[in-house]
Amino acid sequence: MRRRRGCGALALVAAAFGTTCAAQDLDEVERPLWEAGLGLGGITLPHYRGSDQRASLLLPVPYVIYRGEHLRADRSGVRGKLFDSDRLELNVSLGLSLPVKSGDDDARRGMPDLKTAVEIGPSLNLTLWHSDSDRTRLDLRLPVRLALTVESPPRAIGWIFSPNLHLDIASVGGLAGWNLGLTGGPLFATARYNQYFYAVEAQFATAARPAYAAHGGYAGSMAMATLSRRFRHVWVGAFVRYDRLNGATFEDSPLVRRKNALAAGVALAWIFGESATRVPSRE
């Protein structure tokens, strides 16, 4: 049976960008059923993919581990474990799009605000290769998520498909405990999803912002690196992400003002509680 290790993607990153990363440990041992902690994270990112304006946020970062038989919560977020084999996993993946007040963004000024949107759907993960020691793994991940606005009532705004390759390296460069994750791939979205972010209805058109109808299809590409380490009662992590919109079906939208952008963040969490109940786990 395969052995797992900690990939260490920030919960903040997984939520904000919809990435998935299965936390892994090398050996199956008795671990707490749950662990809890709280920390602080800083992130800088564009208002939305394609915006030429940025937001810098300081946010609380919850640290929650739950090692249930079918439900797992770890540094990558909440995962329902639907299917597992030596090479193939089917998980529930989650994501999040942050809100944008149009009054704070020049390109969207006068248009409706972008609501917070949660994303949920299945992710099929296939292990393509791993080293003999299982300290290095290459996975193909195929997450498909439905995006829903956080409002009353919620509104479905379309689907996102983000196939990607993920390389996970434990104790990278001989640094014990430091785990590196490298992820990259294209993004695809339905017309409804792209309309929500990049369409300009006639009533909001101006001389500098003509009416625009977005179509579904290729939505650019992304590459991301994460680095993290778990100490006894402290977890630290960082990420950097690059987005490229060249060739996207909506690249000529007047709301797309920058086709290349970086996002980055760091976080630190203190782990202050754990269950007395122990369960055998590699995660």
C-alpha positions, 0 to 999 in steps of 0.5 A, spaced: 500 500 500 502 506 498 505 511 503 503 518 504 506 525 506 504 532 508 504 536 501 502 542 506 498 547 501 495 553 505 488 552 507 488 559 505 490 558 498 486 552 497 480 556 498 482 562 495 484 559 488 480 552 488 486 548 488 486 541 491 492 537 495 492 531 499 496 531 505 500 526 506 505 522 511 510 517 510 508 512 515 501 509 518 501 510 525 496 512 531 494 519 530 489 524 533 482 523 530 482 531 530 487 536 531 485 544 532 489 550 531 488 557 529 493 562 526 494 568 521 495 569 514 497 574 509 495 574 502 496 579 496 492 577 489 489 581 483 482 583 485 480 577 480 483 574 474 485 579 469 484 585 474 490 590 474 489 592 481 490 588 487 488 587 494 492 585 500 489 581 506 490 579 513 486 573 514 485 568 520 487 561 518 484 556 521 488 549 522 483 543 522 485 536 521 480 530 522 481 523 520 475 520 519 474 514 515 470 517 510 471 524 511 478 528 512 479 535 513 486 537 513 491 543 510 488 542 503 481 543 506 475 538 507 475 532 503 470 527 502 473 520 501 469 517 496 474 512 493 481 510 494 486 505 491 493 504 490 493 509 484 486 512 484 482 517 488 476 520 488 475 526 492 470 532 494 474 538 492 472 545 495 474 552 492 473 559 494 472 566 490 473 572 494 468 578 493 470 584 489 467 591 491 466 594 484 467 601 487 474 599 488 476 596 481 476 601 476 475 596 470 468 594 474 466 601 477 458 602 476 457 595 475 454 590 480 459 587 485 462 580 485 460 576 491 464 571 494 463 564 491 464 557 493 466 551 489 464 544 490 465 538 486 469 531 485 476 531 483 479 524 480 486 524 482 491 519 478 498 517 481 502 517 475 509 516 478 512 515 485 519 514 487 521 508 491 521 511 498 515 515 496 518 521 498 516 524 491 510 523 487 507 526 480 499 526 480 494 528 475 488 531 478 482 532 474 477 537 479 470 539 476 467 544 481 460 548 481 461 555 483 455 558 488 455 565 490 454 566 498 448 570 498 440 569 500 438 565 496 445 562 493 446 562 485 449 557 481 454 561 476 457 555 472 462 550 472 470 550 472 474 544 470 482 545 472 486 539 470 493 539 473 499 535 474 502 536 481 509 534 483 510 533 491 517 532 494 518 531 501 524 533 505 526 537 499 533 539 498 535 535 504 531 539 509 527 535 513 520 536 514 520 541 509 515 539 503 514 542 496 508 542 492 509 544 484 502 544 480 500 547 473 495 546 468 490 549 464 483 552 466 476 551 463 470 554 464 462 554 462 460 560 458 455 562 465 461 562 469 465 567 464 459 571 463 459 572 471 466 575 471 467 578 464 461 580 461 459 587 460 451 588 459 449 594 455 446 598 461 453 598 464 457 599 457 461 606 457 465 609 452 471 606 455 468 599 457 463 597 451 458 591 452 461 584 451 458 577 452 463 572 454 463 565 452 465 558 455 472 554 453 479 555 455 480 560 461 488 561 461 493 557 465 496 557 472 502 554 475 503 554 483 508 552 488 507 551 495 512 550 501 510 548 508 513 545 515 509 542 521 513 543 527 510 540 534 505 545 535 506 550 529 505 549 522 508 554 517 507 555 509 507 559 503 505 559 496 506 563 490 501 563 484 502 565 476 496 566 472 496 567 464 490 569 460 493 569 453 489 565 449 483 565 454 476 565 450 474 572 454 481 575 453 478 581 449 473 583 455 474 590 457 474 587 464 481 584 462 486 589 463 492 584 465 493 577 462 499 575 467 499 576 474 502 573 481 499 572 487 503 570 494 501 568 501 504 566 507 501 563 514 503 561 521 498 557 525 499 554 532 496 547 534 493 548 541 488 542 541 487 534 539 483 528 540 485 523 546 482 518 541 487 515 536 486 512 529 491 509 524 492 514 519 497 516 514 494 523 513 
